[in-house]
């Protein structure tokens, strides 16, 4: 029996490898348990079904295992090869087309299957060699995940110790609720007009009418979410927080740890605040150590498909059917194509909770990072879902710049309308006037990349005097802790550092693109 089991291991090992390899490539971005809880059993069942069906046809376990392995390899590699062929031409023709690649895979599969089928027997040595080769691949992924796990845990522990240096002394006589709301990728007013032909002055005026100070020349300190949040939540520059920054590295595990083990969250806990955070869809940005952590899953609002499951399916031959369904205009919330269903659910869930959050006991620190107006561009200005698939058909991305511009405008208008109502609810229902910081973590593309929406509601006569038009997020909590909690943190120079995703720590300091904001 053991020999028979060993003879058919390859398909199951391939199923495990296909899931673990994608997990290892995206470690830190997704929750590991959530990533494998349905995919791994599903792929193992697929391997078993293939093996049993083929065994009925060929009546040989070794041959059936080899054929099942062949079909699994073709299935799990299709999406990877399809993406690798982007912009590749042969004789002037683009070959990244399902109508070209799918027949090639089919013919290759038939030919290889025929070669295997016509063999009278498959030797035990050959089966053992195949099993060992795939087992090595699986063990390599397990080892990589283990190394990443240890590295991330070590980084979190180290940053957790370092954060204590930033602890502020509590001022127990003043405990207003504090809200930190991040709208991912929200550009400031002037650049929305210049770059996107969008006038959101009515939204800005509503903020001012409610008592917000709007920083008209606000810039982000960094061009990427991971870097921006790590800096703002520790009110310091990364170059100061992390002396090991390597301009030739793209490993952001230390920055993830700085976000999860932030000084801001630690300080508010020590001040006796209840800390409340929300699921963002990115594991590294989920501050699960908060006293209250909200996610759709925590309230049994299950989704059809998770982002990792979507990514996995799009890396396989399932991509053929997903693209066909996209073009046929299937209901957006029912599609696997990009995690739009979960994205929609998470945005709506967070907005609904924010409408209720003022009623929770005080004092509380609430941090809500909404990944909007960031793509996928699925919301119309009125909150209805976008039916034109060209706004999100390319794995969540629009098909061209024209759709990107319109999709971004739509989502800015949607979230601006929603946030105004939420902020008014918070102000109306708060017994003590709250502190509210509303910011983008970075801008969008081109000249608008470093320009951000930035608005502050700081109660008290003297608080607003600490603000100025070009204040950056690195100083936001310095002002708050100084003004309300007895800290004595000097304000830092407001600097903005641009970098690419390939080399996130190779910084170039940039100035404001607007002549009106240059000193």
C-alpha positions in Angstrom: 0.0 0.0 0.0 2.8 2.4 0.9 4.5 1.7 -2.5 1.3 2.5 -4.3 0.9 5.7 -2.4 4.4 6.8 -3.2 3.8 5.9 -6.9 1.1 8.5 -7.2 2.5 11.3 -5.0 3.6 13.7 -7.8 0.2 15.2 -8.6 -0.5 16.0 -5.0 3.0 17.5 -4.5 2.4 19.7 -7.5 -0.9 20.9 -6.1 0.9 21.8 -2.9 3.8 23.5 -4.7 1.5 25.6 -6.9 -0.2 27.2 -3.8 3.0 27.5 -1.6 5.0 29.1 -4.4 2.5 31.9 -4.9 2.2 32.3 -1.2 6.0 32.6 -0.8 6.1 35.2 -3.5 3.4 37.3 -1.7 4.4 36.7 1.9 3.4 39.5 4.1 0.8 40.8 1.7 -1.8 38.1 2.6 -2.8 36.1 5.6 -1.2 32.7 5.2 -4.1 30.7 6.7 -6.7 32.6 4.7 -4.5 32.0 1.6 -4.5 28.2 1.8 -7.7 27.3 3.7 -9.7 26.7 0.5 -7.1 26.7 -2.2 -5.0 23.9 -0.9 -7.9 21.4 -0.3 -9.4 22.4 -3.6 -6.2 21.8 -5.6 -5.6 18.5 -3.7 -9.2 17.4 -4.7 -8.5 18.4 -8.3 -5.3 16.3 -8.3 -7.2 13.3 -6.8 -10.1 13.7 -9.4 -7.6 13.8 -12.3 -5.7 10.8 -11.0 -8.8 8.7 -10.5 -10.4 9.6 -13.9 -7.2 8.9 -15.7 -6.6 5.7 -13.8 -10.0 4.4 -15.1 -8.8 5.1 -18.6 -5.3 3.8 -18.6 -5.6 1.1 -15.8 -2.1 1.9 -14.5 -1.4 3.9 -11.4 2.1 5.1 -12.4 1.0 6.1 -15.8 -2.1 7.8 -14.4 0.0 9.8 -11.9 2.4 10.9 -14.6 -0.5 12.0 -16.9 -2.2 13.8 -14.0 1.0 15.6 -13.2 1.4 16.6 -16.9 -2.1 18.2 -17.0 -1.5 19.9 -13.6 1.7 21.4 -14.8 0.0 22.8 -17.9 -2.9 24.1 -15.8 -0.9 25.8 -13.1 1.7 27.3 -15.5 -0.7 28.8 -18.1 -1.4 32.1 -16.4 2.3 32.7 -15.6 3.3 32.1 -19.2 0.5 34.2 -20.5 1.6 37.2 -18.3 5.3 36.6 -19.2 4.4 37.0 -22.9 3.2 40.6 -22.4 4.4 42.8 -25.3 6.1 39.8 -27.0 5.7 39.7 -30.8 6.4 37.0 -33.4 6.4 38.1 -37.0 4.7 41.3 -35.9 1.9 39.6 -34.1 1.2 39.8 -30.4 1.2 36.3 -29.1 -0.3 37.0 -25.7 -3.7 36.0 -26.9 -5.8 33.1 -25.5 -6.8 32.2 -29.0 -3.1 31.6 -29.7 -1.7 30.3 -26.4 -4.6 28.0 -25.4 -4.4 25.9 -28.7 -0.6 25.7 -28.2 -1.0 24.4 -24.7 -3.7 22.0 -25.9 -1.6 20.5 -28.7 1.4 20.2 -26.4 -0.7 18.5 -23.8 -2.1 16.0 -26.3 1.3 15.2 -27.8 2.9 14.7 -24.4 0.0 12.6 -23.1 0.2 10.4 -26.2 3.9 9.8 -25.7 3.2 8.8 -22.1 0.2 6.7 -22.9 2.0 4.7 -25.6 4.6 3.6 -23.1 4.0 0.0 -22.0 5.1 0.6 -18.5 6.5 3.5 -16.4 9.5 2.3 -14.3 9.6 2.7 -10.6 12.9 4.5 -10.8 11.4 7.1 -13.1 8.4 7.6 -10.8 10.7 8.0 -7.8 12.8 10.6 -9.7 9.7 12.6 -10.6 8.4 12.5 -7.0 11.8 13.6 -5.6 12.1 16.5 -8.0 8.6 17.8 -7.1 9.3 17.2 -3.4 12.4 19.3 -3.6 10.4 22.1 -5.1 7.8 21.9 -2.3 10.5 21.9 0.4 12.2 24.9 -1.2 8.9 26.8 -0.9 8.4 25.6 2.7 12.0 26.8 3.5 11.5 30.2 1.9 8.2 30.7 3.9 10.0 29.6 7.1 12.8 32.1 6.5 10.3 34.9 5.8 8.3 34.1 8.8 11.3 34.2 11.1 12.6 37.4 9.5 9.2 39.2 9.8 8.7 38.0 13.4 12.2 39.2 14.3 11.6 42.6 12.6 8.3 43.0 14.5 10.0 42.2 17.8 12.8 44.6 17.2 10.5 47.4 16.1 8.3 46.7 19.0 11.2 47.4 21.4 12.3 50.5 19.5 8.9 52.1 19.5 9.2 52.6 23.3 11.7 55.4 22.7 8.8 57.5 21.4 6.4 57.1 24.3 4.8 60.3 25.3 3.6 61.3 28.8 -0.1 61.0 29.3 -2.2 64.1 30.0 -5.1 62.5 31.8 -7.2 65.7 31.8 -7.7 65.7 28.1 -8.9 62.6 26.4 -10.7 63.4 23.1 -11.4 60.6 20.7 -8.8 60.5 17.9 -9.5 59.4 14.3 -6.9 58.7 11.7 -8.6 58.1 8.3 -6.4 57.4 5.3 -7.8 57.5 1.8 -5.4 55.6 -0.3 -4.1 57.6 -3.3 -6.2 60.7 -2.7 -4.7 63.7 -4.5 -5.1 67.2 -3.2 -7.5 69.7 -4.7 -5.3 71.7 -7.0 -3.7 68.7 -8.7 -7.1 67.0 -9.1 -8.1 70.0 -11.2 -4.8 70.2 -13.1 -4.1 66.5 -13.7 -7.7 65.0 -13.7 -9.9 67.9 -14.7 -11.9 67.3 -11.5 -13.1 70.2 -9.4 -13.7 69.0 -5.8 -13.7 72.4 -4.3 -17.3 71.8 -2.9 -15.9 68.9 -0.9 -13.0 71.0 0.4 -15.4 73.8 1.3 -17.6 71.4 3.2 -14.6 70.3 5.3 -13.8 73.9 6.1 -17.4 74.6 7.0 -17.2 71.7 9.5 -14.1 73.3 11.1 -11.3 71.4 9.3 -8.0 73.0 8.5 -7.1 71.9 4.9 -3.4 71.9 4.1 -3.6 73.3 0.5 0.1 72.5 -0.3 0.3 69.1 1.5 2.7 66.5 0.2 3.3 62.9 1.2 6.7 62.0 2.7 7.0 58.9 0.6 5.5 57.7 -2.7 4.4 54.2 -1.5 1.8 53.1 1.1 4.2 50.8 3.1 6.7 53.6 3.5 4.2 56.4 4.0 2.3 54.6 6.8 5.5 53.4 8.6 6.7 57.0 8.7 3.4 58.7 9.7 2.6 56.1 12.4 6.0 56.6 14.0 6.2 60.4 13.2 9.7 60.2 11.9 11.5 59.6 8.6 12.4 56.1 7.7 16.0 57.1 7.3 16.0 57.8 11.0 13.8 54.9 12.1 15.8 52.3 10.2 19.5 52.6 9.9 19.7 49.5 7.8 17.9 50.9 4.8 19.6 49.6 1.6 18.9 51.6 -1.6 19.5 48.4 -3.6 17.0 46.3 -1.6 13.2 45.9 -2.1 12.6 44.1 1.2 10.0 46.1 3.1 9.6 43.7 6.0 11.1 46.2 8.4 8.6 48.9 7.2 5.7 46.4 7.6 6.9 45.8 11.2 7.1 49.6 11.9 3.5 49.9 10.8 2.2 46.9 12.8 4.3 47.9 15.9 3.8 51.6 15.5 4.6 54.3 18.1 1.1 55.8 17.6 -0.8 52.7 18.5 1.5 52.0 21.4 1.2 55.5 22.8 -2.6 55.5 22.7 -2.8 52.2 24.4 -0.5 53.5 27.2 -2.7 56.6 27.4 -5.6 54.3 28.2 -7.4 54.6 24.9 -9.3 51.7 23.3 -7.6 51.2 19.9 -9.9 50.3 16.9 -8.6 49.3 13.5 -10.0 47.9 10.2 -9.1 45.2 7.7 -7.4 46.7 4.7 -7.0 43.7 2.5 -3.2 43.7 3.0 -1.8 41.5 5.8 1.1 43.8 6.5 -1.2 46.8 7.1 -3.8 45.0 9.3 -3.2 46.2 12.8 -4.7 43.1 14.4 -3.1 43.9 17.8 -5.6 46.7 18.3 -8.2 46.2 21.1 -10.9 46.0 18.5 -10.2 44.8 14.9 -13.0 45.0 12.4 -13.2 42.9 9.3 -16.0 41.5 7.2 -14.8 38.0 8.2 -15.1 38.8 11.9 -18.8 39.5 11.4 -19.3 36.4 9.3 -19.5 38.4 6.1 -17.8 35.8 3.9 -16.7 36.5 0.4 -17.0 34.5 -2.8 -13.3 34.7 -3.3 -10.3 36.2 -1.5 -7.6 38.3 -3.3 -5.1 35.5 -3.0 -7.5 33.0 -4.5 -8.2 35.4 -7.3 -4.5 35.9 -7.9 -3.9 32.1 -7.9 -6.8 31.4 -10.3 -5.5 34.1 -12.7 -2.1 32.4 -12.7 -3.6 29.2 -14.0 -5.6 28.1 -17.1 -8.7 29.3 -15.3 -7.6 32.7 -16.6 -9.2 31.7 -20.0 -12.6 31.4 -18.5 -12.2 34.4 -16.2 -11.4 36.7 -19.1 -14.3 35.3 -21.1 -16.7 36.0 -18.2 -15.3 39.5 -17.9 -15.9 40.3 -21.6 -19.4 38.9 -21.3 -20.2 41.5 -18.6 -21.0 39.1 -15.8 -22.1 40.7 -12.6 -19.1 42.4 -11.0 -19.8 41.1 -7.5 -20.0 37.5 -8.7 -16.8 37.5 -10.6 -13.4 36.1 -9.6 -11.7 38.4 -12.0 -9.5 40.5 -9.6 -10.8 40.6 -6.0 -13.4 43.2 -6.8 -16.2 41.4 -4.9 -14.1 41.5 -1.7 -12.9 45.0 -2.4 -16.4 46.3 -2.7 -17.5 44.4 0.4 -14.6 45.7 2.5 -15.0 49.4 1.4 -18.8 49.3 2.2 -18.2 47.4 5.4 -15.6 50.0 6.7 -17.8 53.0 5.6 -20.8 51.5 7.5 -18.7 50.9 10.6 -17.3 54.4 10.5 -20.8 55.7 10.5 -21.4 53.9 13.8 -18.1 54.3 15.5 -18.7 57.5 17.4 -21.1 55.6 19.6 -18.4 53.3 20.9 -17.1 54.1 24.4 -14.5 56.9 24.8 -11.6 57.5 24.8 -10.8 55.7 21.6 -8.2 55.8 18.8 -9.7 54.8 15.5 -7.5 54.1 12.4 -9.2 53.4 9.1 -7.2 52.9 6.0 -9.5 52.7 3.0 -7.9 51.5 -0.2 -9.9 54.1 -2.2 -9.8 56.0 -4.6 -7.0 53.5 -5.4 -8.0 51.0 -8.1 -9.8 48.7 -8.9 -12.1 51.4 -10.2 -15.5 49.9 -9.6 -17.5 52.6 -7.9 -19.4 55.3 -9.8 -19.8 58.8 -8.2 -23.2 57.8 -6.8 -21.9 54.6 -5.3 -23.4 52.3 -7.9 -21.1 49.7 -9.5 -19.3 50.3 -12.7 -20.6 48.0 -15.4 -18.1 48.8 -18.1 -15.4 46.1 -17.6 -12.7 48.2 -19.3 -12.3 50.0 -16.0 -11.1 46.9 -14.2 -10.7 44.0 -16.6 -6.9 43.8 -16.6 -6.5 42.1 -13.1 -8.2 45.1 -11.5 -6.4 47.7 -13.7 -8.1 49.8 -16.5 -7.3 49.0 -20.1 -5.7 52.4 -20.8 -5.0 55.9 -19.5 -8.4 57.3 -20.5 -10.3 54.7 -18.5 -7.8 55.2 -15.6 -8.4 58.9 -15.5 -12.2 58.6 -15.6 -12.2 55.7 -13.1 -10.0 57.6 -10.7 -12.3 60.6 -10.9 -15.4 58.5 -10.3 -13.9 57.0 -7.1 -12.7 60.3 -5.8 -16.2 61.7 -6.1 -17.7 58.6 -4.5 -15.4 58.5 -1.5 -15.6 62.3 -1.0 -19.4 62.2 -0.7 -19.2 59.3 1.7 -16.5 60.8 3.9 -18.3 64.1 4.4 -21.3 62.3 5.8 -19.2 60.1 8.1 -17.2 63.1 9.4 -20.4 65.0 10.2 -21.8 61.9 12.0 -18.6 61.7 14.1 -18.7 65.4 15.0 -22.4 65.3 15.8 -22.3 62.2 18.0 -19.1 62.9 19.9 -19.7 64.2 23.4 -16.2 65.7 23.5 -15.0 67.4 20.3 -12.7 64.8 18.6 -9.4 65.0 16.9 -9.6 63.9 13.2 -6.8 63.6 10.7 -8.0 62.9 7.1 -5.1 62.2 4.7 -4.0 60.5 1.5 -1.0 58.2 2.0 0.4 59.3 -1.4 -1.0 60.8 -4.6 -1.5 59.2 -7.9 0.6 59.3 -11.1 2.9 61.9 -12.7 3.1 65.3 -11.0 0.4 64.4 -8.6 2.2 61.4 -7.1 3.4 63.2 -4.0 0.5 65.6 -3.5 -2.2 64.5 -1.0 -5.5 65.5 0.5 -4.7 66.5 4.1 -7.2 67.9 6.5 -7.2 68.3 10.3 -10.0 68.8 12.9 -8.2 70.0 16.0 -10.5 71.3 18.7 -9.4 74.2 20.9 -8.4 77.8 20.2 -4.7 77.3 19.8 -4.5 74.0 18.1 -4.9 75.1 14.5 -2.1 77.6 15.0 0.3 74.6 14.9 -0.8 73.8 11.4 0.4 75.3 8.1 -0.3 74.8 4.4 2.6 72.5 3.5 2.6 70.3 6.7 3.4 66.6 5.9 2.2 63.4 7.6 5.5 63.0 9.5 4.4 65.9 11.7 0.7 65.1 12.1 1.0 63.2 15.3 3.8 65.4 16.6 1.3 68.2 16.6 -1.4 66.1 18.2 0.8 64.7 20.9 2.3 68.1 21.7 -1.0 69.9 21.7 -3.2 67.5 23.6 -1.0 65.0 25.5 1.9 66.9 27.0 4.6 65.8 24.6 7.5 68.0 23.5 8.3 66.6 20.0 10.0 69.1 17.7 8.4 69.5 14.3 10.6 68.0 11.5 11.4 69.6 8.2 8.7 68.7 5.7 10.4 66.6 3.0 9.1 64.4 0.3 11.0 61.4 -1.1 10.1 59.8 -4.4 11.2 56.2 -5.2 10.2 53.3 -7.5 8.5 50.0 -6.5 11.6 48.1 -7.7 13.9 50.2 -5.5 11.7 51.6 -2.8 14.6 52.9 -0.7 16.5 54.7 -3.5 15.1 58.1 -2.6 15.1 61.3 -4.6 13.9 64.4 -2.7 11.3 66.2 -4.7 9.6 69.6 -4.4 6.0 70.7 -4.9 4.9 70.6 -8.5 2.7 73.7 -8.0 4.4 77.1 -8.3 1.8 78.5 -5.9 3.1 76.2 -3.2 6.8 76.7 -3.6 8.4 78.9 -0.9 
